Amino acid sequence: MIGNKQRSLITYRNPKSPISEQFRTIRTNIEFSSVDKEMRTVMVTSSSPGEGKSTTVANLAVTIAQQGKKVLLVDTDLRKPTVHYTFRQANTQGLTSLLTKQTTFESIVKKTEVENLYVLPSGPIPPNPAELLASTAMKSFIKHALTMYDMIVFDTPPVLAVTDAQVMTNLCDGTVLVIQSGETEKEAALKAKELLLQAKGTIVGTVLNRKPQKKSNYYYYYAQS
């Protein structure tokens, strides 16, 4: 078992690995997924818990930052946040603190050990996550953040568990859906896709996670939806 602080950042710890190369492929496909609109806000979700969406979003953010872009990774999983664990940050204040006007943007965004990558943890878990994400304050936050960062990447809750991801997909330029090889039911994946599209989200692709290969334990594959 990999410790929390090391568990997901293979693109930073081992950038020459085959898995890191797959994340760069995901990054490239996102960049070319729309010829009419630049992808500046992208969210990563899954159909159900435990499918690897938080690992995927952390590594995706790293690879975008490695390209020289200034990236903000925001934890909008306000029910089971993990970004602060991955990047060894405190979570006493974060997005929820900002949206409820308890702190300022500049005081809670944290620089990571990865050059060009900054994180905004979730903050204290609120009683009304979906309402906070759908608020005018959230829209204002995104608009403000886009004046300071080249790209914003959001870690969101699973689609079938709560409505939060449907709220977020409508606010983002693109959505990436993570499914786990051998675990995610086809019906669940299709239902997740249907709900995201109903919320007027733009699904730029899917990531097939943890597909066994001969030379590695995990493999990430990207395909257009």
N, C-alpha and C positions, 0 to 999 in steps of 0.2 A: 504494500500500500504506500502510495506517495503522500508525503506530508502536504498540508494545505498550502504552505508557502511555495512549494515546488510543483504542485500537482498538475498545473495546466500550461505553464509557459515554456513548452518545448521549442517554440519558435524563437525564444530568446536564449534559452539554455543550450539548445542544439540546432542552430539555424540551418545547418547543412544536412539535416536528417531528411529522409523521404517524407515524413509527415509534415515537416516545415515546408517542403516544396509543394505539398498538396494545399496548404493554407495559402501559399502565394498564388496558386491556381485559382482558388476561391476569390482572392482579392482581385485578380485580373478579370475574372468573369463578371464580378460586380461592376468594375470600371467600364466594361464594354456592354453592360446589360441594357443600357438605354442610350440611344444616339441623340435623343431630343432633350434629355434632362440629366444634368450632372447628379450623381448619387452622393449627396453630402450627409444625409441622415439615414442610417441603416440599422434595423433591429434584427436580433437573432432570437428565435423562439423554437419550441418543439411542441409536439402534440400533447405529451404527458411528461411528468417528472422523471428524472434519471436518464435522459437520453443524450446528455452531453452538450446541451446548448451553452452552458456557462463556460465550459472548457473551450468550445468553439469560438465564442465571442471574444474571449480574452486573447486567444492566439490570432484571430483575425485582426483585432485592434493593434497587436504588436506588429504584424506584417505590414499594415498600412503605415504605421509610424516609421518602420524601417525603410519605407520608400521615400521618407523625407517630409511627409505631411504631418501637420500638427493635429493630433487626434485626441478627442475626449471620449473616454469610455464611461457611460453612465449606467449605474445599477438601478433599473426600474422594476426589478423583481422586489417589490416592497413587502412581500410576504416571507420569502426565504432567500434573502440576499447572500451573495457569495463573493462579490468582487473585492470587498475589503479583505477577505481571507487570502484570496489569490495574490493580491499585491501588498499584503502585510500593512494594511492601513487601519486606523481606528474608524469606528462607525458610530461614534457618539453623536455626530452631526453629519448631515448629508442632504440628499435631494429633498426629503420630506421637511427638513428644517428650513431649506430655502423656499420651498413652495408655501410654507406657512409663515414666512417672513420672520423667522427666528434668527436668521444669520444672513450673510452676504455671499454672493457667488465667489468672490475672490478669496474669502477666508476658508472655504470648504473644498475647493478643487485642489487636488494633490498631485504633485509631480511624481512619476515613478522612476525606477532605475532604468527603464527603457527610454532612450532619447526620443523626444517629441511626443511621448505618450503621457497623458494626464487622466486621472480617474476622479469620478464623483460617486462616492458610495451612496447607499440608499438612505442612510440615516435611520432614526428610530422607526420601528414598524408602526404604521398608523392604523386606525380603525376603519378607514375608508380609502383604501388604495386606488380603486378604480376612479372614484370621484376626484382624487388629487391629480391623477394622470390626465383626466379629461378637463381639468380646470383651465381657466384663462391664464393663470400663473404658469402652468406648464408650457403653454404655447409661447408665452413671453420669454420664458427661460430658454427655450430652443432658439428663438429668434435672436436673443442676446448672445448665446453661445456660438452661433454661426458667424458672428462678427469677429470672433476671437480664434476659432478653430477651423481647419480645412474640412474636417469630417467629424461627425458625432456617431458613435456606435452605442446601441442600447442593448442591455441584457434584460429580456422581458420574461414574465412567467409563462408556463406552458399554456397553449391555447385552450385545451379542453378542460383545464382545471378551474380557471377563472376568466373573467371578461377583460382583464387588463391588457392582454396582447392585442385584442381586437381594437381597443382604444388607441394603443400605440401605433398599430400598423397604419391607421388613418393619418397619423402625424408624421410618418417617415416616408422618405423617397422610395425605399425598398425594404423588403423583408426576406430573410433567409430562414428556411424551415429545416430543423435538424431532426433526422430520424435515425433510430438505432438498428443496425443490422441484426436480424434474427429476433428482435424484441418488439419493435413497433408494429402493431397490427395495421394491415393495409387500410381497414375501415377507419381507424383512428387518424391515420395520416391524411386520408381523403377528407374526413370531416374537418380536420384542422385547416386544410387548404380551403375548403368551402367557407368556413367561418371568416377566415382572413379576407377572402375575396368579397364576401358579403359586407364586410366592414370597409370596403373600397381600398384595400391594401394592394400593393404591387409586389407580388412574389417574384424575386429575381432568380431564385433557385433553391435547391435542396442540398443538404449535406448528408450523405450516408455515412454514419459514424460507427466505428468499432467493427469494421469488416475484417475478419482474420486474413492475414497474408503470410507467406512463407517466411519472410525476413523481418517482420515487425508485428507487434501485438495489436496495433491500431492503424486504421487506414481511413483517410477522409476522401470522399469522392464528391465532386460537384457536378450537377446536371441542371440544365434549364428546365423549369416547370412548364 
